[in-house]
């Protein structure tokens, strides 16, 4: 099940403004991630899913190795996606038996604007698989889920993956038990479709 889509940008405020123009809903600040080097804003996509806008914190001392390679993102784009699971260790073991290693299971967290925090576990690989088209796994350890608190008004419709080697990407989707089809395309690209106040919109 789609948990969230990750839309990376060099500047969070500009990303919020740009997404509002495209989708007709303004994302709400979500807070800083553990370590304080990145921050985000969120939009609910209904049915337990949300859109995360993420960027480096402007006043932080940027280093290499930011999540999703944010230090190298020059233009906003859909860069990753996450699948929600109930037993992350079990899903990792099952994928390994099918020939794909989703990576290490590590803790994650975010400090919320109200002073509380959210916590989760997720899989991380040294290098994202499939040019960023393969999802990472996430298991939430605390409530509320961001889809229930982020601004509403948009609805997730579909997600597709384009890649010059769709068969290779499809093999990994199958190992992860992810129900999504990879199709042929000139460059690796995620394309999400939403129903929004501005009509049906594709975001990539």
Order of alpha helices (4+ residues) and beta strands (2+ residues): beta-alpha-beta-beta-beta-beta-alpha-beta-beta-beta-beta-alpha-beta-beta-beta
